[in-house]
Amino acid sequence: MSTKPLGNGLELREFLQARRASLKPQDFGIQDSARRRAPGLRREEVASLAGVGLTWYTWLEQGRDIRVLHSPGRTNRQLKVQHLGLPSGFFSC
């Protein structure tokens, strides 16, 4: 698995970071604390809301080239990701 952004990995990284920063914790029922160092949701909060693992989401946000196999929970995750405003082909392989 590559650790360098490939092709549109850089664009995906910029999109995910900007989108995460624009989301307000209160909009998702998350208690906002004074300990937030950056605006928006934390990575673990986005991963949880999207139904994906923190490591997997982190790799996506870093622009790594990741391949996903089809799984029974794919449709549910796709719906959650769309709710967060990510592109419709986000989980396409």
MARBAGU-434429 format. One record per residue: residue number from 1; x, y, z of N, C-alpha, C in turn. Coordinates in nm, 2 decimals, m for minus. Atoms other than C-alpha are relative to their C-alpha. Example, Ala and Ser with C-alpha at 12.3 -4.5 7.8 and 13.67 -1.06 7.14 Angstrom:
% residues 2
{pos = 1 n_c1 = 0.09 n_c2 = m0.12 n_c3 = 0.00 ca_c1 = 1.23 ca_c2 = m0.45 ca_c3 = 0.78 c_c1 = 0.09 c_c2 = 0.12 c_c3 = 0.00}
{pos = 2 n_c1 = m0.09 n_c2 = m0.11 n_c3 = 0.00 ca_c1 = 1.37 ca_c2 = m0.11 ca_c3 = 0.71 c_c1 = m0.08 c_c2 = 0.11 c_c3 = 0.08}
***
This chain:
% residues 93
{pos = 1 n_c1 = 0.08 n_c2 = m0.12 n_c3 = 0.00 ca_c1 = 0.00 ca_c2 = 0.00 ca_c3 = 0.00 c_c1 = 0.09 c_c2 = 0.12 c_c3 = 0.00}
{pos = 2 n_c1 = m0.08 n_c2 = m0.12 n_c3 = 0.01 ca_c1 = 0.14 ca_c2 = 0.34 ca_c3 = m0.10 c_c1 = m0.03 c_c2 = 0.10 c_c3 = 0.11}
{pos = 3 n_c1 = 0.02 n_c2 = m0.10 n_c3 = m0.10 ca_c1 = 0.20 ca_c2 = 0.61 ca_c3 = 0.15 c_c1 = 0.00 c_c2 = 0.14 c_c3 = m0.06}
{pos = 4 n_c1 = m0.01 n_c2 = m0.13 n_c3 = 0.06 ca_c1 = 0.24 ca_c2 = 0.89 ca_c3 = m0.10 c_c1 = m0.14 c_c2 = 0.03 c_c3 = m0.08}
{pos = 5 n_c1 = 0.12 n_c2 = m0.03 n_c3 = 0.07 ca_c1 = m0.06 ca_c2 = 1.07 ca_c3 = m0.25 c_c1 = 0.02 c_c2 = m0.03 c_c3 = m0.15}
{pos = 6 n_c1 = 0.00 n_c2 = 0.04 n_c3 = 0.14 ca_c1 = m0.13 ca_c2 = 0.93 ca_c3 = m0.60 c_c1 = m0.11 c_c2 = 0.06 c_c3 = m0.08}
{pos = 7 n_c1 = 0.11 n_c2 = m0.06 n_c3 = 0.09 ca_c1 = m0.33 ca_c2 = 1.10 ca_c3 = m0.88 c_c1 = m0.08 c_c2 = 0.09 c_c3 = 0.08}
{pos = 8 n_c1 = 0.10 n_c2 = m0.09 n_c3 = m0.07 ca_c1 = m0.64 ca_c2 = 1.24 ca_c3 = m0.72 c_c1 = 0.01 c_c2 = m0.01 c_c3 = 0.15}
{pos = 9 n_c1 = m0.01 n_c2 = 0.01 n_c3 = m0.14 ca_c1 = m0.53 ca_c2 = 1.14 ca_c3 = m0.37 c_c1 = 0.02 c_c2 = 0.13 c_c3 = 0.07}
{pos = 10 n_c1 = m0.02 n_c2 = m0.13 n_c3 = m0.06 ca_c1 = m0.41 ca_c2 = 1.49 ca_c3 = m0.30 c_c1 = m0.13 c_c2 = 0.08 c_c3 = 0.00}
{pos = 11 n_c1 = 0.13 n_c2 = m0.07 n_c3 = 0.01 ca_c1 = m0.75 ca_c2 = 1.63 ca_c3 = m0.42 c_c1 = m0.09 c_c2 = m0.05 c_c3 = 0.11}
{pos = 12 n_c1 = 0.08 n_c2 = 0.06 n_c3 = m0.10 ca_c1 = m0.93 ca_c2 = 1.38 ca_c3 = m0.20 c_c1 = 0.04 c_c2 = 0.05 c_c3 = 0.14}
{pos = 13 n_c1 = m0.05 n_c2 = m0.04 n_c3 = m0.13 ca_c1 = m0.71 ca_c2 = 1.47 ca_c3 = 0.10 c_c1 = m0.05 c_c2 = 0.15 c_c3 = 0.03}
{pos = 14 n_c1 = 0.04 n_c2 = m0.13 n_c3 = m0.02 ca_c1 = m0.78 ca_c2 = 1.84 ca_c3 = 0.05 c_c1 = m0.15 c_c2 = 0.02 c_c3 = 0.03}
{pos = 15 n_c1 = 0.14 n_c2 = 0.00 n_c3 = m0.01 ca_c1 = m1.15 ca_c2 = 1.78 ca_c3 = 0.01 c_c1 = m0.05 c_c2 = m0.05 c_c3 = 0.14}
{pos = 16 n_c1 = 0.04 n_c2 = 0.06 n_c3 = m0.12 ca_c1 = m1.18 ca_c2 = 1.56 ca_c3 = 0.32 c_c1 = 0.04 c_c2 = 0.09 c_c3 = 0.12}
{pos = 17 n_c1 = m0.05 n_c2 = m0.09 n_c3 = m0.11 ca_c1 = m0.98 ca_c2 = 1.80 ca_c3 = 0.54 c_c1 = m0.09 c_c2 = 0.13 c_c3 = 0.01}
{pos = 18 n_c1 = 0.09 n_c2 = m0.12 n_c3 = 0.00 ca_c1 = m1.19 ca_c2 = 2.10 ca_c3 = 0.43 c_c1 = m0.14 c_c2 = m0.03 c_c3 = 0.04}
{pos = 19 n_c1 = 0.14 n_c2 = 0.04 n_c3 = m0.04 ca_c1 = m1.52 ca_c2 = 1.92 ca_c3 = 0.47 c_c1 = m0.01 c_c2 = m0.03 c_c3 = 0.15}
{pos = 20 n_c1 = 0.00 n_c2 = 0.03 n_c3 = m0.14 ca_c1 = m1.43 ca_c2 = 1.79 ca_c3 = 0.81 c_c1 = 0.01 c_c2 = 0.13 c_c3 = 0.09}
{pos = 21 n_c1 = m0.01 n_c2 = m0.13 n_c3 = m0.07 ca_c1 = m1.33 ca_c2 = 2.14 ca_c3 = 0.92 c_c1 = m0.12 c_c2 = 0.08 c_c3 = 0.00}
{pos = 22 n_c1 = 0.13 n_c2 = m0.08 n_c3 = 0.02 ca_c1 = m1.66 ca_c2 = 2.28 ca_c3 = 0.80 c_c1 = m0.12 c_c2 = m0.06 c_c3 = 0.08}
{pos = 23 n_c1 = 0.12 n_c2 = 0.06 n_c3 = m0.07 ca_c1 = m1.88 ca_c2 = 2.04 ca_c3 = 1.00 c_c1 = 0.01 c_c2 = 0.04 c_c3 = 0.15}
{pos = 24 n_c1 = 0.01 n_c2 = m0.04 n_c3 = m0.14 ca_c1 = m2.00 ca_c2 = 2.15 ca_c3 = 1.34 c_c1 = m0.04 c_c2 = m0.12 c_c3 = 0.08}
{pos = 25 n_c1 = 0.04 n_c2 = 0.11 n_c3 = m0.09 ca_c1 = m2.01 ca_c2 = 1.89 ca_c3 = 1.62 c_c1 = m0.14 c_c2 = 0.00 c_c3 = 0.05}
{pos = 26 n_c1 = 0.14 n_c2 = m0.01 n_c3 = m0.05 ca_c1 = m2.35 ca_c2 = 2.02 ca_c3 = 1.74 c_c1 = m0.10 c_c2 = m0.05 c_c3 = m0.10}
{pos = 27 n_c1 = 0.08 n_c2 = 0.05 n_c3 = 0.11 ca_c1 = m2.50 ca_c2 = 1.93 ca_c3 = 1.40 c_c1 = m0.02 c_c2 = m0.15 c_c3 = 0.00}
{pos = 28 n_c1 = 0.00 n_c2 = 0.14 n_c3 = m0.01 ca_c1 = m2.43 ca_c2 = 1.57 ca_c3 = 1.48 c_c1 = m0.03 c_c2 = m0.05 c_c3 = 0.14}
{pos = 29 n_c1 = 0.03 n_c2 = 0.04 n_c3 = m0.14 ca_c1 = m2.53 ca_c2 = 1.57 ca_c3 = 1.85 c_c1 = 0.13 c_c2 = m0.03 c_c3 = 0.08}
{pos = 30 n_c1 = m0.12 n_c2 = 0.02 n_c3 = m0.07 ca_c1 = m2.17 ca_c2 = 1.58 ca_c3 = 1.96 c_c1 = 0.03 c_c2 = 0.12 c_c3 = 0.09}
{pos = 31 n_c1 = m0.03 n_c2 = m0.10 n_c3 = m0.10 ca_c1 = m2.09 ca_c2 = 1.77 ca_c3 = 2.28 c_c1 = 0.13 c_c2 = 0.07 c_c3 = m0.04}
{pos = 32 n_c1 = m0.11 n_c2 = m0.08 n_c3 = 0.04 ca_c1 = m1.85 ca_c2 = 2.05 ca_c3 = 2.18 c_c1 = 0.08 c_c2 = 0.03 c_c3 = 0.13}
{pos = 33 n_c1 = m0.08 n_c2 = m0.03 n_c3 = m0.12 ca_c1 = m1.56 ca_c2 = 2.08 ca_c3 = 2.43 c_c1 = 0.10 c_c2 = 0.11 c_c3 = m0.03}
{pos = 34 n_c1 = m0.09 n_c2 = m0.10 n_c3 = 0.01 ca_c1 = m1.32 ca_c2 = 2.36 ca_c3 = 2.49 c_c1 = 0.14 c_c2 = m0.05 c_c3 = m0.04}
{pos = 35 n_c1 = m0.13 n_c2 = 0.06 n_c3 = 0.02 ca_c1 = m1.03 ca_c2 = 2.12 ca_c3 = 2.42 c_c1 = 0.02 c_c2 = m0.02 c_c3 = m0.15}
{pos = 36 n_c1 = m0.02 n_c2 = 0.02 n_c3 = 0.14 ca_c1 = m1.07 ca_c2 = 2.12 ca_c3 = 2.04 c_c1 = 0.11 c_c2 = 0.10 c_c3 = m0.05}
{pos = 37 n_c1 = m0.11 n_c2 = m0.08 n_c3 = 0.05 ca_c1 = m0.75 ca_c2 = 2.24 ca_c3 = 1.87 c_c1 = m0.03 c_c2 = 0.06 c_c3 = m0.14}
{pos = 38 n_c1 = 0.03 n_c2 = m0.05 n_c3 = 0.13 ca_c1 = m0.90 ca_c2 = 2.28 ca_c3 = 1.53 c_c1 = m0.15 c_c2 = 0.00 c_c3 = m0.02}
{pos = 39 n_c1 = 0.14 n_c2 = m0.01 n_c3 = 0.02 ca_c1 = m1.24 ca_c2 = 2.37 ca_c3 = 1.39 c_c1 = m0.06 c_c2 = m0.13 c_c3 = m0.06}
{pos = 40 n_c1 = 0.07 n_c2 = 0.12 n_c3 = 0.06 ca_c1 = m1.49 ca_c2 = 2.10 ca_c3 = 1.29 c_c1 = 0.01 c_c2 = m0.13 c_c3 = 0.08}
{pos = 41 n_c1 = 0.00 n_c2 = 0.14 n_c3 = m0.07 ca_c1 = m1.51 ca_c2 = 1.73 ca_c3 = 1.37 c_c1 = 0.14 c_c2 = m0.05 c_c3 = 0.00}
{pos = 42 n_c1 = m0.12 n_c2 = 0.07 n_c3 = m0.01 ca_c1 = m1.23 ca_c2 = 1.52 ca_c3 = 1.48 c_c1 = 0.00 c_c2 = m0.12 c_c3 = m0.10}
{pos = 43 n_c1 = m0.01 n_c2 = 0.12 n_c3 = 0.10 ca_c1 = m1.11 ca_c2 = 1.23 ca_c3 = 1.25 c_c1 = m0.08 c_c2 = m0.11 c_c3 = 0.06}
{pos = 44 n_c1 = 0.07 n_c2 = 0.12 n_c3 = m0.06 ca_c1 = m1.25 ca_c2 = 0.97 ca_c3 = 1.49 c_c1 = m0.15 c_c2 = 0.02 c_c3 = 0.00}
{pos = 45 n_c1 = 0.15 n_c2 = m0.02 n_c3 = 0.01 ca_c1 = m1.59 ca_c2 = 1.14 ca_c3 = 1.49 c_c1 = m0.05 c_c2 = m0.02 c_c3 = m0.14}
{pos = 46 n_c1 = 0.04 n_c2 = 0.02 n_c3 = 0.14 ca_c1 = m1.61 ca_c2 = 1.15 ca_c3 = 1.11 c_c1 = 0.00 c_c2 = m0.15 c_c3 = m0.03}
{pos = 47 n_c1 = m0.01 n_c2 = 0.15 n_c3 = 0.03 ca_c1 = m1.50 ca_c2 = 0.78 ca_c3 = 1.09 c_c1 = m0.12 c_c2 = m0.07 c_c3 = 0.07}
{pos = 48 n_c1 = 0.11 n_c2 = 0.06 n_c3 = m0.07 ca_c1 = m1.76 ca_c2 = 0.68 ca_c3 = 1.35 c_c1 = m0.13 c_c2 = 0.03 c_c3 = m0.07}
{pos = 49 n_c1 = 0.13 n_c2 = m0.04 n_c3 = 0.07 ca_c1 = m2.04 ca_c2 = 0.87 ca_c3 = 1.17 c_c1 = m0.01 c_c2 = m0.07 c_c3 = m0.13}
{pos = 50 n_c1 = 0.00 n_c2 = 0.06 n_c3 = 0.13 ca_c1 = m1.94 ca_c2 = 0.72 ca_c3 = 0.84 c_c1 = 0.00 c_c2 = m0.15 c_c3 = 0.01}
{pos = 51 n_c1 = m0.01 n_c2 = 0.14 n_c3 = m0.02 ca_c1 = m1.91 ca_c2 = 0.37 ca_c3 = 0.99 c_c1 = 0.12 c_c2 = m0.07 c_c3 = m0.06}
{pos = 52 n_c1 = m0.13 n_c2 = 0.05 n_c3 = 0.05 ca_c1 = m1.55 ca_c2 = 0.32 ca_c3 = 0.89 c_c1 = 0.10 c_c2 = 0.01 c_c3 = 0.12}
{pos = 53 n_c1 = m0.10 n_c2 = 0.00 n_c3 = m0.10 ca_c1 = m1.24 ca_c2 = 0.25 ca_c3 = 1.10 c_c1 = 0.08 c_c2 = 0.13 c_c3 = m0.01}
{pos = 54 n_c1 = m0.08 n_c2 = m0.12 n_c3 = m0.01 ca_c1 = m1.03 ca_c2 = 0.54 ca_c3 = 1.22 c_c1 = 0.13 c_c2 = 0.00 c_c3 = m0.09}
{pos = 55 n_c1 = m0.12 n_c2 = 0.02 n_c3 = 0.08 ca_c1 = m0.71 ca_c2 = 0.41 ca_c3 = 1.05 c_c1 = m0.04 c_c2 = 0.01 c_c3 = m0.14}
{pos = 56 n_c1 = 0.04 n_c2 = m0.01 n_c3 = 0.14 ca_c1 = m0.89 ca_c2 = 0.37 ca_c3 = 0.72 c_c1 = m0.03 c_c2 = 0.14 c_c3 = m0.04}
{pos = 57 n_c1 = 0.04 n_c2 = m0.14 n_c3 = 0.03 ca_c1 = m1.04 ca_c2 = 0.72 ca_c3 = 0.73 c_c1 = 0.13 c_c2 = 0.09 c_c3 = 0.00}
{pos = 58 n_c1 = m0.12 n_c2 = m0.08 n_c3 = 0.00 ca_c1 = m0.70 ca_c2 = 0.86 ca_c3 = 0.83 c_c1 = 0.08 c_c2 = m0.02 c_c3 = m0.13}
{pos = 59 n_c1 = m0.08 n_c2 = 0.03 n_c3 = 0.12 ca_c1 = m0.53 ca_c2 = 0.69 ca_c3 = 0.54 c_c1 = m0.07 c_c2 = 0.07 c_c3 = m0.12}
{pos = 60 n_c1 = 0.07 n_c2 = m0.08 n_c3 = 0.11 ca_c1 = m0.80 ca_c2 = 0.84 ca_c3 = 0.30 c_c1 = 0.03 c_c2 = 0.14 c_c3 = 0.01}
{pos = 61 n_c1 = m0.02 n_c2 = m0.14 n_c3 = m0.02 ca_c1 = m0.75 ca_c2 = 1.18 ca_c3 = 0.45 c_c1 = 0.15 c_c2 = 0.04 c_c3 = m0.04}
{pos = 62 n_c1 = m0.14 n_c2 = m0.02 n_c3 = 0.03 ca_c1 = m0.37 ca_c2 = 1.14 ca_c3 = 0.40 c_c1 = 0.02 c_c2 = m0.01 c_c3 = m0.15}
{pos = 63 n_c1 = m0.01 n_c2 = 0.01 n_c3 = 0.14 ca_c1 = m0.44 ca_c2 = 1.07 ca_c3 = 0.03 c_c1 = 0.07 c_c2 = m0.13 c_c3 = m0.05}
{pos = 64 n_c1 = m0.06 n_c2 = 0.13 n_c3 = 0.04 ca_c1 = m0.31 ca_c2 = 0.71 ca_c3 = 0.03 c_c1 = m0.09 c_c2 = m0.07 c_c3 = m0.10}
{pos = 65 n_c1 = 0.08 n_c2 = 0.08 n_c3 = 0.09 ca_c1 = m0.42 ca_c2 = 0.47 ca_c3 = m0.24 c_c1 = m0.05 c_c2 = m0.12 c_c3 = 0.07}
{pos = 66 n_c1 = 0.06 n_c2 = 0.11 n_c3 = m0.07 ca_c1 = m0.66 ca_c2 = 0.23 ca_c3 = m0.08 c_c1 = m0.10 c_c2 = m0.07 c_c3 = m0.08}
{pos = 67 n_c1 = 0.10 n_c2 = 0.09 n_c3 = 0.07 ca_c1 = m0.86 ca_c2 = m0.06 ca_c3 = m0.23 c_c1 = m0.09 c_c2 = m0.05 c_c3 = 0.10}
{pos = 68 n_c1 = 0.10 n_c2 = 0.05 n_c3 = m0.09 ca_c1 = m1.18 ca_c2 = m0.16 ca_c3 = m0.07 c_c1 = m0.08 c_c2 = m0.11 c_c3 = m0.07}
{pos = 69 n_c1 = 0.08 n_c2 = 0.11 n_c3 = 0.05 ca_c1 = m1.35 ca_c2 = m0.50 ca_c3 = m0.12 c_c1 = m0.15 c_c2 = 0.03 c_c3 = 0.03}
{pos = 70 n_c1 = 0.15 n_c2 = m0.01 n_c3 = m0.03 ca_c1 = m1.73 ca_c2 = m0.52 ca_c3 = m0.14 c_c1 = m0.03 c_c2 = m0.07 c_c3 = 0.13}
{pos = 71 n_c1 = 0.04 n_c2 = 0.06 n_c3 = m0.12 ca_c1 = m1.89 ca_c2 = m0.59 ca_c3 = 0.19 c_c1 = m0.15 c_c2 = 0.02 c_c3 = 0.03}
{pos = 72 n_c1 = 0.14 n_c2 = m0.02 n_c3 = m0.03 ca_c1 = m2.24 ca_c2 = m0.63 ca_c3 = 0.33 c_c1 = m0.04 c_c2 = 0.14 c_c3 = 0.05}
{pos = 73 n_c1 = 0.02 n_c2 = m0.14 n_c3 = m0.05 ca_c1 = m2.21 ca_c2 = m0.29 ca_c3 = 0.51 c_c1 = 0.03 c_c2 = 0.11 c_c3 = m0.09}
{pos = 74 n_c1 = m0.04 n_c2 = m0.11 n_c3 = 0.09 ca_c1 = m2.10 ca_c2 = m0.10 ca_c3 = 0.21 c_c1 = m0.12 c_c2 = 0.10 c_c3 = m0.03}
{pos = 75 n_c1 = 0.12 n_c2 = m0.09 n_c3 = 0.03 ca_c1 = m2.45 ca_c2 = 0.04 ca_c3 = 0.12 c_c1 = m0.03 c_c2 = 0.09 c_c3 = 0.12}
{pos = 76 n_c1 = 0.02 n_c2 = m0.08 n_c3 = m0.12 ca_c1 = m2.50 ca_c2 = 0.16 ca_c3 = 0.48 c_c1 = 0.10 c_c2 = 0.11 c_c3 = 0.01}
{pos = 77 n_c1 = m0.11 n_c2 = m0.10 n_c3 = m0.02 ca_c1 = m2.16 ca_c2 = 0.33 ca_c3 = 0.49 c_c1 = m0.01 c_c2 = 0.10 c_c3 = m0.11}
{pos = 78 n_c1 = 0.02 n_c2 = m0.10 n_c3 = 0.11 ca_c1 = m2.23 ca_c2 = 0.49 ca_c3 = 0.15 c_c1 = m0.10 c_c2 = 0.10 c_c3 = 0.03}
{pos = 79 n_c1 = 0.11 n_c2 = m0.09 n_c3 = m0.04 ca_c1 = m2.55 ca_c2 = 0.64 ca_c3 = 0.28 c_c1 = 0.05 c_c2 = 0.10 c_c3 = 0.11}
{pos = 80 n_c1 = m0.05 n_c2 = m0.09 n_c3 = m0.11 ca_c1 = m2.37 ca_c2 = 0.78 ca_c3 = 0.59 c_c1 = 0.10 c_c2 = 0.10 c_c3 = m0.06}
{pos = 81 n_c1 = m0.10 n_c2 = m0.09 n_c3 = 0.06 ca_c1 = m2.09 ca_c2 = 0.92 ca_c3 = 0.38 c_c1 = m0.07 c_c2 = 0.11 c_c3 = m0.09}
{pos = 82 n_c1 = 0.08 n_c2 = m0.10 n_c3 = 0.07 ca_c1 = m2.34 ca_c2 = 1.09 ca_c3 = 0.15 c_c1 = m0.06 c_c2 = 0.10 c_c3 = 0.09}
{pos = 83 n_c1 = 0.06 n_c2 = m0.10 n_c3 = m0.09 ca_c1 = m2.50 ca_c2 = 1.25 ca_c3 = 0.45 c_c1 = 0.11 c_c2 = 0.10 c_c3 = 0.05}
{pos = 84 n_c1 = m0.11 n_c2 = m0.09 n_c3 = m0.04 ca_c1 = m2.15 ca_c2 = 1.39 ca_c3 = 0.54 c_c1 = 0.04 c_c2 = 0.09 c_c3 = m0.12}
{pos = 85 n_c1 = m0.03 n_c2 = m0.09 n_c3 = 0.11 ca_c1 = m2.14 ca_c2 = 1.55 ca_c3 = 0.19 c_c1 = 0.12 c_c2 = m0.05 c_c3 = m0.09}
{pos = 86 n_c1 = m0.11 n_c2 = 0.05 n_c3 = 0.08 ca_c1 = m1.87 ca_c2 = 1.33 ca_c3 = 0.03 c_c1 = m0.05 c_c2 = m0.04 c_c3 = m0.14}
{pos = 87 n_c1 = 0.04 n_c2 = 0.03 n_c3 = 0.13 ca_c1 = m1.87 ca_c2 = 1.25 ca_c3 = m0.34 c_c1 = m0.08 c_c2 = m0.14 c_c3 = m0.01}
{pos = 88 n_c1 = 0.08 n_c2 = 0.12 n_c3 = 0.01 ca_c1 = m2.12 ca_c2 = 0.98 ca_c3 = m0.46 c_c1 = 0.08 c_c2 = m0.13 c_c3 = m0.03}
{pos = 89 n_c1 = m0.09 n_c2 = 0.11 n_c3 = 0.03 ca_c1 = m1.84 ca_c2 = 0.75 ca_c3 = m0.59 c_c1 = 0.11 c_c2 = m0.03 c_c3 = 0.10}
{pos = 90 n_c1 = m0.11 n_c2 = 0.00 n_c3 = m0.10 ca_c1 = m1.64 ca_c2 = 0.77 ca_c3 = m0.27 c_c1 = 0.04 c_c2 = m0.15 c_c3 = 0.03}
{pos = 91 n_c1 = m0.04 n_c2 = 0.14 n_c3 = m0.03 ca_c1 = m1.66 ca_c2 = 0.39 ca_c3 = m0.21 c_c1 = 0.01 c_c2 = m0.09 c_c3 = m0.12}
{pos = 92 n_c1 = m0.01 n_c2 = 0.08 n_c3 = 0.12 ca_c1 = m1.64 ca_c2 = 0.28 ca_c3 = m0.57 c_c1 = 0.14 c_c2 = m0.06 c_c3 = m0.01}
{pos = 93 n_c1 = m0.13 n_c2 = 0.07 n_c3 = 0.02 ca_c1 = m1.37 ca_c2 = 0.03 ca_c3 = m0.65 c_c1 = 0.03 c_c2 = m0.02 c_c3 = m0.15}
***
